[in-house]
Amino acid sequence: MIQRPLFNTREGYGSTIFPGVAFLIIQQTLLMGLTVLAATMRERQGTLSFAPRTLLGIALAFLVIGCADIAYFTGFVFWFQDYPRGAADPLTLVVSATLFISATVAGALALASFFRTRERPIQLWIVTSVPIFFLSGLSWPSEATPHWLSLLARLLPTTPGIKLMVGVNQMGATLVEQRGALINLALLTIFYGAIAVSRYRLRPCGAP
């Protein structure tokens, strides 16, 4: 009998798990970095408030950092470590990366507004990496996950983001084939962005 693995053809961690974990690392790094920065500023200056234009500038700065991270992983790490990768269309990869990072930054800005001390984001959020990865559907199929939990998982940028980025980068999927994940990320960007704008809005003097 000759055994041939159907999906994990190389039977290794790098070929099956890391291509998805890389994007989880990017999300968690951006999220904890931004929340710690915002919490440190709030600890020193009190309640933070920004004009929408200023908040957009902050978001764009972190968007550039996140896209640079994705470019590093997809353009160098996957090639250098010889991880599975497809011939992803550059425009498709740029659009996918931009939407994924946009949702991540919007979520990070919204979450950061609730922390008052710089240590709290790391204390509370660092333990979420493993549950978030399982909810992404990469290592544990979403079909075997309770329906209500699958719906809740879509509130996390990594759930559609990992599916989108692995599909585009490793499997050569098109934007049309990944439209469900793209719509999910766009809605998350709008949803979390609205929360961030509301939380950081400029308040009249004397307002809490």
N, C-alpha and C positions, 0 to 999 in steps of 0.2 A: 504494500500500500504506500502510495506517495502522497504526503500531505502538502497541500498548498494553501496558505492563508489567503482568504478572499479579499479582506479589506486592509488589514495591517500586514502588508506584504513583507515588510522588513522585520516584523515582530519586535519592534523596539519602542521605547518611550519617545524618542525624538521624532519618529515618523508619524506617530498618532496623537500624542498629547501636546507636545511643545508648540506646534503651530497654532494651537488655540490658546495655550497658556501665555504665549507671548503677548497677546492682545489683552488678556486679563492683567498681566504685569503693567502694561501701559496704562490701563484704566486706573488701577490701584495707586500707581505712582503719581499720576496726575491728580487724582482725587485727594490723596493724603497730603501731597505737597501744597495744593491750593487751600485745603481746609486748615492746615497748620499755619500757613501764611496769614489767612484771614483771621484765624483765632488769635494769633500773636498781635496783629494790628488792633483787634478789638480789645485785647487785654490791656494794651497801652493807651489807646485813644478813646475807648468807650464804643458805643453803638456806631456802626459804620453806615454811611449813606453815600451814594454816588448818583450822579446824573446818568440817564440812560446811555449817553454817548461815552462817558467814562467807563461804565460797566461793559459796554461793547468792546472798548479798547482793551480792557483786561482780558475779556474772553478771547479776543483775537490773538493776544500775546500767547496765551496758553494753547490756543489752537495751533499756532505755528510750532510750539514745542512738541505737542502731541503728534503732529504730522511728521516732524523730523524723527521722532521715535519710530513711527511706522516705517518711514523710509529706511532707517537704519536696520530694522529687523528684516523687512521684505527685500531690501536691496543688497544687504551684506550678510547678516547672520544666517539666514536660510541658505544662501549660496555657500558661505564659508563652511558651515557645518554639514552641508549636503543634505538638508532636510527636503522632503518632497515639495515641489513647487511647480506650478504650471506656467504657461506663457500668458500671464495676465496682461490684458490690454492696459497701457499706462493711464488712459483717461478713465477707464472703469475703476482702476485702483485708486486714483486721486479722488474721484467722487465718493467712493465707498469710505476711504480713510477720512475725508472731510466730514461726512455725516456721522461716522462713529465718534470721532473726536469732538464734534460739536455737541452731540448728546452727552458725552462724558463731561465736558467742561460745563455745560449748562447744569447738569446734575450736581457737579462739584460745587459750583457757585451757590446753588440753592441749599445744599447740605451745609456748606461752610457758614452760612448765616445763622445757624443755630448753636454754634460753639462759642464759648466765652473764654476758654483757656486753651493754650496751644497744645497741651499734652492730651486733652480729651479726644481729639480725632483719632490719634494713633491707638489709644487705649480701647476705644469702642469699635473702630473700623477694621483694625488689622486682623481680627478673628473672622472676618466675613469672606476672605478669599476662597476658602475651600467650599463653603455652601454656594457662593456665587458661581464657582466653576461647575459644580454638579447641576445647578439650575440652568446652565447654558445649553445643556442637551448634548454636549460633545462626548462626555464619558458615560453619562447615564441618559438613555433615550427619553425624550420628552413624552413619547407614547406610554412609557411606564411610570410617568409622574402624574400624581393627581391633577385633574383638570384645573381646579382652582389655584393650585400652586404654579402650574404652567402659565396661567394668565397673570398671576402676580409676578412671575419671573420676567415678564415682558416689560416691567417697569425698570429693569436694570439694563443699561446700555450694552453690557456684555452678552446678554441673551441673544438679541438680534445681531449684535456686532461681531461676535465670534463666528456665528453662522455665515454672516456676510463676508468677512475677511478671509476665512478658510475657504469658502466657496469660490471666491474670486481669485485668491492667490494660489491655492493648492489645486483647485479643480477646474480653473478656467471658466467659471460661470459668468454669465453676462448680467448686466443691470436688470434686464427684463426678467430673467430667471430668479433674481434676488429682490424683486420689487416689494415683497412682503416685509423683508427685513429693512429695506430702505424706508418704507412708509413708517414702520415702527420707530426707527431712529429719528425721522423727521418730526413725528408727533411728540417723542420724548424731548427733543430739543425745544419745541414750542412750549410744552408743558412745564419743564424745569426752568426754561428761560423766563416764563411769566412769573413763576414763584420767585426767582432771583430778583427780577425787577421790582416786584412787590416788596420783598424783604429789604432791599437796599435803597428804596426810593428816598429822595430828599424830603425831610420832615421840617415843618415850620419850627421856629425857635420855641423851645419850651415843651415841644411834643415829646412823648416817651419814645 
